[in-house]
Amino acid sequence: MKLVTCSGCGQQNPVDARFCSCCGADLPELNTSHAELRAGTKLRDRYIIRYPLGHGGFGKTYLAVDTGRFNELVVLKELTPSNQGTFALQKAEELFQQEAEMLHKLVSPQIPRFWEFFREERRLFLVQDYVEGKTYQTLLEERLAKGRTFSETEVIQLMRQLLPVLSYLHSLGIIHRDISPDNIICRAQDNLPVLIDLGGVKQMALAGAQVADSSFISSSGGTRLGKIGYAPDEQLRLGIAAPHSDLYALGVTVLVSLSGKPPQELINLQTMEWDWEQHLPHLSPTFNAILHRILAAQPIDRFQSADELLRQLDSTSTVPPTQLYSHAARKPPVVTQSQAGFSETLTNRSGQGQVFDSSVKVPEEIQGWNWGAFFLPGFWCLTNQVWIGLISWADLSMVTIPFTLGTTWPIMSVVLGIKGNEWAWKSRRWKSIKDFKRHQRMWAIAGFLITGIVLALIGLVVLALGWGLSSMGGGTTGGTGGMGGMGGMGGMGGMGGGD
């Protein structure tokens, strides 16, 4: 049995141990288990290594020939858990085998086909199709060397081509978790983007192997996945990922491709909010608004599905012409009148018309029932400047009561509940859709609270009245009984006197 000597105390430890059993110091790893595979090395009596393609935080990647499948080129990804203990390695293998079944079922022309997972001595490997082409990170670096970046037209096309792939993954309950320019390949044969490295699968299995090992101590309650700058905050801090998390990372990828700058340079360090407008003055208002929603700080304010985002992109009737913008000095392109108003769905036209003005388009995402207007129509109308809601107070007039019979408040509740969002958008100027939603959410909460309190007070009053009436009824009955008793006694007395 091979042993490793601790440099601190001289204690002999098993080769798969990470810490000294005597003093607890870190033990050196044997390099033999992680040595780079040489060209010509044959694995599993089938895969012949050609040359290494690169390496990352979870292992090395090789180009190989699959002799068992007509000598087709494949990619071998060596996955290296940070803990090489026997139990940790077994746990990683068990987790990868569970995920392999899911990966093998993925069938998409824009996702490399997963073939198998195997173990060779103390090494773990994934086998996938080889995609010939360059990553978008490489393409961006090549353009930056020439003083150029991607244009708006190109990144919109990239999104339209990738969103159906994400929709497919999300429909199967799979979140990629690691979308970035270096995980998207522009395939040489057809220039289609191919999504590689479902990083979440590898990272979760490796992290699970580490947690399973008794020598590993986790400092957080969840597994945090994704690249800093690309993944949203809730994914990095809490490990929470959903379809909108992948859309967020895709949005950051688009910003980086447009600006040529890393995500950290596109954030206002004082407010920690995205601030790309000064770097991308040429963006159209429509696409700028779409990016704002994709990268919203609150998950509820983002596009919730790839299909929803794709529909929004497809609703854009006109796209700016293809251009390669100089990275050194950009000038906003001349926008013609036909291009200036090509999307009324996202252009902020709030406060530009009366409530019955049909020419003002109302964004689809704010249409629907308004609970604040329903519960508090007479108050809600004041801050939202929907003055027709003042009719709610007509019942307070002694003149109208004989005619309205106290119905103006409930009638306006229903009317404003249905039309409140639309009329408020038309009547008052709002900073953004997010600002509008926040205001209406405040009124809804206030409406629920006030209505609940009023109903509770009415209930208490009814109970108190019921209890009072019950008490009075009991007292009256008792009094009547007493008088009857006295009458009876008097009668008996009279009878005695007669005798």
C-alpha positions as CSV (number, residue, x, y, z in Angstrom):
1,M,0.0,0.0,0.0
2,K,1.4,3.4,-1.0
3,L,1.8,5.9,1.8
4,V,2.2,9.7,1.8
5,T,4.5,11.3,4.4
6,C,3.3,14.4,6.3
7,S,6.0,17.1,6.0
8,G,4.9,18.5,9.3
9,C,5.1,15.6,11.7
10,G,6.4,12.7,9.6
11,Q,3.3,10.6,10.0
12,Q,2.6,8.0,7.3
13,N,-0.9,8.4,5.7
14,P,-2.8,6.5,3.0
15,V,-2.3,7.8,-0.5
16,D,-6.0,8.9,-0.8
17,A,-6.0,11.0,2.4
18,R,-6.1,14.8,2.2
19,F,-5.2,15.6,5.8
20,C,-2.7,14.1,8.1
21,S,-4.3,11.7,10.7
22,C,-1.8,13.0,13.3
23,C,-1.6,16.8,13.0
24,G,-4.3,17.6,10.5
25,A,-2.0,19.3,8.0
26,D,-2.7,19.2,4.2
27,L,-1.1,16.3,2.4
28,P,0.5,16.6,-1.0
29,E,-1.4,15.0,-3.9
30,L,0.3,12.4,-6.1
31,N,0.8,13.9,-9.5
32,T,0.6,10.5,-11.2
33,S,-3.2,10.4,-11.0
34,H,-3.6,13.8,-12.6
35,A,-0.8,13.7,-15.2
36,E,-1.9,14.9,-18.6
37,L,-2.7,12.1,-21.0
38,R,-0.3,11.8,-23.9
39,A,-1.3,11.5,-27.6
40,G,-1.9,7.9,-28.5
41,T,-3.1,6.9,-25.0
42,K,-6.0,4.4,-25.3
43,L,-8.8,4.5,-22.8
44,R,-11.3,1.8,-22.3
45,D,-9.8,-0.1,-25.2
46,R,-11.7,2.3,-27.5
47,Y,-10.8,6.0,-27.2
48,I,-7.4,7.1,-28.5
49,I,-6.2,10.5,-27.3
50,R,-5.1,12.9,-30.0
51,Y,-4.3,16.1,-28.0
52,P,-5.6,18.1,-25.1
53,L,-8.1,20.8,-25.9
54,G,-7.8,22.7,-22.6
55,H,-8.5,22.5,-18.9
56,G,-10.8,24.1,-16.4
57,G,-11.7,24.1,-12.8
58,F,-13.1,20.6,-12.9
59,G,-10.5,18.8,-15.1
60,K,-9.0,18.5,-18.5
61,T,-10.5,18.1,-21.9
62,Y,-9.1,16.0,-24.8
63,L,-9.9,15.4,-28.4
64,A,-10.0,11.7,-29.1
65,V,-11.0,9.2,-31.8
66,D,-13.7,6.7,-31.1
67,T,-12.6,3.5,-32.7
68,G,-15.8,1.8,-31.7
69,R,-17.9,4.3,-33.8
70,F,-16.2,4.6,-37.2
71,N,-13.3,6.6,-35.9
72,E,-15.5,9.7,-35.2
73,L,-14.0,12.5,-33.2
74,V,-15.2,12.9,-29.6
75,V,-14.4,15.0,-26.6
76,L,-13.3,13.4,-23.4
77,K,-13.8,15.5,-20.3
78,E,-11.8,14.3,-17.3
79,L,-13.6,15.3,-14.2
80,T,-11.5,15.7,-11.1
81,P,-13.1,16.0,-7.6
82,S,-10.9,18.1,-5.4
83,N,-11.0,15.3,-2.9
84,Q,-9.4,12.2,-4.4
85,G,-10.3,9.9,-1.4
86,T,-11.7,6.5,-2.2
87,F,-15.1,7.3,-0.8
88,A,-15.3,10.7,-2.5
89,L,-14.4,9.2,-5.8
90,Q,-17.0,6.5,-5.4
91,K,-19.6,9.0,-4.5
92,A,-18.8,11.2,-7.5
93,E,-19.0,8.1,-9.8
94,E,-22.4,7.3,-8.3
95,L,-23.8,10.8,-8.9
96,F,-22.4,11.0,-12.4
97,Q,-24.1,7.7,-13.3
98,Q,-27.4,9.1,-12.1
99,E,-27.0,12.3,-14.2
100,A,-25.7,10.3,-17.2
101,E,-29.2,8.8,-17.8
102,M,-30.6,12.3,-18.1
103,L,-27.8,13.7,-20.3
104,H,-28.2,10.7,-22.7
105,K,-31.8,11.6,-23.3
106,L,-31.0,15.1,-24.5
107,V,-31.6,15.2,-28.3
108,S,-31.0,18.6,-29.8
109,P,-28.9,19.6,-32.9
110,Q,-27.5,22.5,-30.8
111,I,-26.4,20.4,-27.8
112,P,-23.4,18.0,-28.2
113,R,-24.6,14.4,-27.8
114,F,-23.6,12.8,-24.6
115,W,-22.5,9.2,-25.1
116,E,-21.2,7.7,-21.8
117,F,-19.5,8.1,-18.5
118,F,-16.8,5.8,-17.4
119,R,-14.0,5.3,-14.9
120,E,-10.4,4.5,-15.8
121,E,-8.4,3.6,-12.7
122,R,-8.8,6.8,-10.5
123,R,-10.0,9.0,-13.4
124,L,-13.6,9.9,-14.3
125,F,-14.5,10.7,-17.9
126,L,-17.5,12.1,-19.9
127,V,-17.7,11.3,-23.6
128,Q,-19.5,13.8,-25.9
129,D,-19.6,14.7,-29.6
130,Y,-16.9,17.0,-30.9
131,V,-18.2,20.3,-32.2
132,E,-15.8,22.0,-34.7
133,G,-15.9,25.7,-34.3
134,K,-14.8,28.6,-32.1
135,T,-16.4,29.8,-28.9
136,Y,-18.0,33.2,-28.8
137,Q,-15.3,34.2,-26.3
138,T,-12.6,33.5,-28.9
139,L,-14.6,35.2,-31.6
140,L,-15.0,38.3,-29.4
141,E,-11.3,38.4,-28.7
142,E,-10.5,38.2,-32.4
143,R,-12.8,41.2,-33.0
144,L,-11.4,43.2,-30.1
145,A,-8.0,42.7,-31.6
146,K,-9.3,44.6,-34.7
147,G,-11.2,47.2,-32.6
148,R,-14.6,45.7,-33.2
149,T,-17.4,43.9,-31.3
150,F,-20.7,42.2,-32.1
151,S,-23.6,44.3,-33.4
152,E,-27.1,44.4,-32.0
153,T,-28.4,42.5,-35.0
154,E,-25.9,39.7,-34.4
155,V,-26.7,39.2,-30.7
156,I,-30.4,39.3,-31.4
157,Q,-29.9,36.6,-33.9
158,L,-27.8,34.7,-31.4
159,M,-30.6,34.9,-28.8
160,R,-33.3,33.8,-31.3
161,Q,-31.2,30.7,-32.2
162,L,-30.4,29.8,-28.5
163,L,-33.7,30.5,-26.8
164,P,-35.4,27.4,-28.4
165,V,-32.6,25.3,-27.0
166,L,-33.0,26.7,-23.5
167,S,-36.8,26.2,-23.8
168,Y,-36.2,22.5,-24.6
169,L,-33.8,22.1,-21.6
170,H,-36.1,24.0,-19.2
171,S,-39.1,21.8,-20.4
172,L,-37.2,18.8,-19.1
173,G,-36.4,20.5,-15.8
174,I,-32.8,21.1,-16.7
175,I,-31.1,24.5,-15.9
176,H,-27.8,25.1,-17.6
177,R,-26.4,27.4,-14.8
178,D,-23.2,28.3,-16.6
179,I,-24.1,30.2,-19.8
180,S,-21.3,32.5,-20.9
181,P,-19.4,33.3,-24.2
182,D,-16.9,30.5,-23.6
183,N,-19.7,27.9,-23.3
184,I,-21.3,28.8,-26.7
185,I,-19.6,27.5,-29.8
186,C,-20.3,28.9,-33.3
187,R,-20.4,25.6,-35.3
188,A,-18.2,25.9,-38.4
189,Q,-20.4,23.9,-40.7
190,D,-23.6,26.1,-40.3
191,N,-22.7,29.0,-38.0
192,L,-25.3,27.9,-35.5
193,P,-24.6,28.4,-31.8
194,V,-24.1,25.2,-29.9
195,L,-24.6,25.2,-26.1
196,I,-21.8,23.2,-24.4
197,D,-20.8,22.4,-20.9
198,L,-23.9,21.8,-18.9
199,G,-21.7,22.9,-16.0
200,G,-24.4,22.5,-13.4
201,V,-24.4,18.7,-13.8
202,K,-20.7,18.4,-13.3
203,Q,-20.4,20.9,-10.5
204,M,-23.3,19.4,-8.6
205,A,-21.9,15.9,-8.8
206,L,-18.4,17.0,-7.8
207,A,-19.8,19.1,-4.9
208,G,-21.9,16.2,-3.8
209,A,-18.8,14.0,-3.7
210,Q,-17.0,16.6,-1.6
211,V,-19.9,17.0,0.8
212,A,-20.1,13.2,1.2
213,D,-16.5,13.1,2.3
214,S,-16.1,13.6,6.1
215,S,-13.0,15.8,5.6
216,F,-15.0,18.4,3.6
217,I,-16.7,21.2,5.5
218,S,-19.2,23.3,3.7
219,S,-19.5,27.0,4.6
220,S,-23.0,27.4,3.1
221,G,-26.3,25.7,3.1
222,G,-26.4,25.1,-0.6
223,T,-24.2,24.5,-3.7
224,R,-23.4,27.8,-5.4
225,L,-23.0,27.4,-9.1
226,G,-22.2,29.7,-12.0
227,K,-19.7,32.3,-13.0
228,I,-19.4,35.5,-11.0
229,G,-20.8,38.4,-13.1
230,Y,-22.9,36.1,-15.3
231,A,-25.0,34.3,-12.8
232,P,-27.7,36.2,-10.9
233,D,-27.2,37.0,-7.2
234,E,-29.7,34.5,-5.9
235,Q,-27.9,31.7,-7.8
236,L,-24.4,32.6,-6.5
237,R,-25.4,33.2,-2.9
238,L,-28.2,30.7,-2.3
239,G,-27.9,28.2,-5.1
240,I,-31.4,29.0,-6.4
241,A,-31.7,28.5,-10.2
242,A,-34.7,28.7,-12.5
243,P,-35.3,29.4,-16.2
244,H,-34.9,33.1,-15.7
245,S,-31.4,32.4,-14.2
246,D,-30.3,31.1,-17.6
247,L,-31.9,34.0,-19.4
248,Y,-30.1,36.4,-17.0
249,A,-26.7,34.8,-17.9
250,L,-27.6,35.0,-21.6
251,G,-28.3,38.7,-21.1
252,V,-24.9,39.3,-19.6
253,T,-23.3,37.3,-22.5
254,V,-25.1,39.7,-24.9
255,L,-23.8,42.8,-23.0
256,V,-20.2,41.4,-23.0
257,S,-20.5,40.6,-26.7
258,L,-21.8,44.1,-27.6
259,S,-19.4,46.1,-25.4
260,G,-16.3,43.9,-25.4
261,K,-16.0,44.5,-21.6
262,P,-16.2,42.1,-18.8
263,P,-19.4,42.2,-16.6
264,Q,-17.6,44.0,-13.8
265,E,-17.0,47.0,-16.0
266,L,-20.7,47.3,-16.9
267,I,-21.9,47.7,-13.3
268,N,-22.1,50.9,-11.3
269,L,-19.9,50.1,-8.3
270,Q,-21.7,52.6,-6.1
271,T,-25.2,51.3,-6.6
272,M,-24.2,47.8,-7.7
273,E,-26.7,48.0,-10.5
274,W,-26.2,47.4,-14.2
275,D,-25.2,50.6,-16.1
276,W,-24.4,49.7,-19.6
277,E,-26.0,52.6,-21.4
278,Q,-22.9,54.8,-21.3
279,H,-20.9,52.0,-23.0
280,L,-23.6,51.1,-25.5
281,P,-25.2,54.3,-26.7
282,H,-26.1,52.8,-30.0
283,L,-28.6,50.3,-28.7
284,S,-32.2,50.7,-29.9
285,P,-34.7,51.7,-27.2
286,T,-36.6,48.5,-27.6
287,F,-33.7,46.2,-27.2
288,N,-32.4,48.3,-24.3
289,A,-35.7,47.8,-22.5
290,I,-35.6,44.0,-23.2
291,L,-32.1,43.8,-21.6
292,H,-33.3,45.8,-18.6
293,R,-36.0,43.3,-18.0
294,I,-33.8,40.2,-18.6
295,L,-31.3,41.6,-16.0
296,A,-33.7,42.8,-13.4
297,A,-32.5,42.5,-9.8
298,Q,-35.7,40.8,-8.7
299,P,-36.5,37.5,-10.3
300,I,-40.2,38.3,-10.4
301,D,-39.5,41.3,-12.7
302,R,-37.6,39.2,-15.3
303,F,-38.9,37.2,-18.3
304,Q,-40.0,33.9,-16.7
305,S,-39.4,31.6,-19.7
306,A,-37.4,31.4,-22.9
307,D,-40.6,31.3,-24.9
308,E,-41.8,34.6,-23.4
309,L,-38.5,36.3,-24.3
310,L,-38.5,34.8,-27.8
311,R,-42.0,36.2,-28.4
312,Q,-40.9,39.6,-27.3
313,L,-37.9,39.5,-29.7
314,D,-40.1,38.3,-32.5
315,S,-42.5,41.2,-31.9
316,T,-39.8,43.6,-33.0
317,S,-40.8,44.5,-36.5
318,T,-37.6,46.2,-37.5
319,V,-34.0,45.5,-36.6
320,P,-31.1,47.9,-37.1
321,P,-28.8,47.1,-40.0
322,T,-25.9,44.8,-39.4
323,Q,-22.9,46.8,-38.3
324,L,-19.5,46.2,-36.7
325,Y,-19.0,49.0,-34.2
326,S,-15.5,50.3,-33.5
327,H,-14.4,49.4,-29.9
328,A,-12.2,52.4,-29.6
329,A,-14.8,55.1,-30.5
330,R,-18.4,54.4,-31.1
331,K,-20.9,56.9,-32.5
332,P,-24.7,56.3,-32.3
333,P,-26.0,55.4,-35.7
334,V,-28.5,57.7,-37.4
335,V,-32.0,56.4,-36.7
336,T,-34.6,57.1,-39.2
337,Q,-38.2,57.8,-38.3
338,S,-39.3,54.4,-39.5
339,Q,-36.8,52.8,-37.1
340,A,-37.5,55.1,-34.2
341,G,-41.0,53.8,-33.4
342,F,-40.7,50.2,-34.4
343,S,-41.9,48.8,-31.1
344,E,-44.8,50.3,-29.2
345,T,-44.9,47.3,-26.8
346,L,-41.9,48.4,-24.8
347,T,-41.7,52.1,-25.5
348,N,-42.8,54.0,-22.4
349,R,-45.9,56.0,-23.5
350,S,-47.5,56.2,-20.1
351,G,-49.3,59.4,-19.2
352,Q,-49.7,60.4,-22.8
353,G,-53.5,60.0,-23.1
354,Q,-56.8,60.0,-21.4
355,V,-58.3,56.8,-20.0
356,F,-60.5,56.2,-23.1
357,D,-57.7,57.0,-25.6
358,S,-57.2,53.8,-27.6
359,S,-54.2,55.1,-29.4
360,V,-52.0,54.6,-26.3
361,K,-50.7,51.0,-26.2
362,V,-50.6,49.3,-22.7
363,P,-47.9,46.7,-22.2
364,E,-49.2,43.2,-21.9
365,E,-47.3,42.4,-18.7
366,I,-49.3,45.0,-16.7
367,Q,-52.8,44.2,-18.0
368,G,-55.1,42.3,-15.7
369,W,-57.0,42.6,-12.4
370,N,-56.0,45.4,-10.0
371,W,-56.7,44.5,-6.3
372,G,-55.8,47.9,-4.9
373,A,-58.3,49.6,-7.1
374,F,-60.9,47.0,-6.3
375,F,-60.6,47.3,-2.5
376,L,-60.0,51.1,-2.2
377,P,-61.3,52.7,-5.4
378,G,-61.9,56.1,-3.8
379,F,-58.3,56.3,-2.5
380,W,-56.5,54.4,-5.2
381,C,-57.7,56.8,-7.9
382,L,-56.0,59.8,-6.2
383,T,-52.3,58.6,-6.5
384,N,-52.9,57.0,-9.9
385,Q,-54.6,60.1,-11.2
386,V,-57.6,58.1,-12.5
387,W,-60.1,60.8,-11.6
388,I,-63.1,58.9,-12.8
389,G,-62.7,56.9,-9.6
390,L,-63.9,59.9,-7.6
391,I,-67.4,58.8,-8.5
392,S,-66.9,56.2,-5.7
393,W,-67.6,59.1,-3.2
394,A,-71.0,60.0,-4.7
395,D,-72.8,58.0,-2.0
396,L,-71.7,60.6,0.6
397,S,-73.8,63.2,-1.1
398,M,-77.4,63.4,0.4
399,V,-78.5,64.4,-3.1
400,T,-77.5,61.3,-4.9
401,I,-78.3,58.7,-2.2
402,P,-82.0,58.4,-3.3
403,F,-80.9,57.6,-6.8
404,T,-77.7,55.6,-6.3
405,L,-78.9,53.6,-3.3
406,G,-75.3,53.4,-2.0
407,T,-74.0,51.5,-5.0
408,T,-71.4,53.8,-6.4
409,W,-68.5,52.5,-4.3
410,P,-69.0,48.7,-5.2
411,I,-69.7,49.6,-8.8
412,M,-66.5,51.5,-9.1
413,S,-64.6,48.8,-7.3
414,V,-65.5,46.3,-10.0
415,V,-64.9,48.8,-12.9
416,L,-61.5,49.9,-11.6
417,G,-60.6,46.3,-10.7
418,I,-61.0,45.4,-14.4
419,K,-59.7,48.6,-16.0
420,G,-57.5,50.1,-13.3
421,N,-54.2,49.0,-14.7
422,E,-55.0,50.3,-18.2
423,W,-56.3,53.6,-17.1
424,A,-53.5,54.3,-14.6
425,W,-50.9,53.6,-17.3
426,K,-52.6,56.1,-19.6
427,S,-53.4,58.8,-17.0
428,R,-50.0,59.1,-15.1
429,R,-46.4,59.2,-16.2
430,W,-44.4,56.2,-14.9
431,K,-40.7,55.7,-14.9
432,S,-40.9,52.1,-16.0
433,I,-43.1,49.0,-15.9
434,K,-41.2,47.9,-12.8
435,D,-42.1,51.2,-11.1
436,F,-45.8,50.8,-12.1
437,K,-45.9,47.2,-10.8
438,R,-44.3,48.3,-7.5
439,H,-46.9,51.0,-7.0
440,Q,-49.8,48.7,-7.7
441,R,-48.4,46.0,-5.5
442,M,-48.3,48.6,-2.6
443,W,-52.0,49.4,-3.1
444,A,-52.9,45.7,-3.3
445,I,-51.2,45.0,0.0
446,A,-52.8,48.1,1.6
447,G,-56.2,47.0,0.2
448,F,-56.0,43.5,1.7
449,L,-54.9,44.8,5.1
450,I,-57.5,47.6,5.4
451,T,-60.3,45.4,4.1
452,G,-59.3,42.6,6.5
453,I,-59.2,45.0,9.5
454,V,-62.6,46.4,8.6
455,L,-64.2,43.0,8.2
456,A,-62.7,41.9,11.5
457,L,-64.1,44.9,13.3
458,I,-67.6,44.4,11.7
459,G,-67.4,40.8,12.8
460,L,-66.6,41.8,16.4
461,V,-69.5,44.3,16.4
462,V,-71.9,41.7,15.2
463,L,-70.7,39.3,17.8
464,A,-71.0,41.9,20.5
465,L,-74.6,42.9,19.4
466,G,-75.6,39.2,19.3
467,W,-74.2,38.6,22.8
468,G,-76.0,41.8,24.1
469,L,-79.3,40.8,22.7
470,S,-78.9,37.3,24.0
471,S,-78.3,38.7,27.5
472,M,-81.3,40.9,27.4
473,G,-83.5,38.1,26.3
474,G,-82.4,35.9,29.2
475,G,-83.1,38.7,31.7
476,T,-86.6,39.4,30.4
477,T,-87.5,35.7,30.6
478,G,-86.3,35.6,34.2
479,G,-88.3,38.6,35.2
480,T,-91.5,37.2,33.7
481,G,-91.0,34.0,35.6
482,G,-90.6,35.9,38.8
483,M,-93.8,37.8,38.3
484,G,-95.7,34.6,37.6
485,G,-94.4,33.1,40.8
486,M,-95.6,36.1,42.8
487,G,-99.1,35.9,41.3
488,G,-99.3,32.2,42.2
489,M,-98.5,32.9,45.8
490,G,-101.1,35.6,46.0
491,G,-103.8,33.3,44.7
492,M,-103.0,30.7,47.2
493,G,-103.2,33.3,49.9
494,G,-106.7,34.3,48.8
495,M,-107.9,30.7,48.8
496,G,-106.7,30.3,52.4
497,G,-108.6,33.5,53.5
498,G,-111.8,32.1,52.1
499,D,-111.5,29.1,54.2
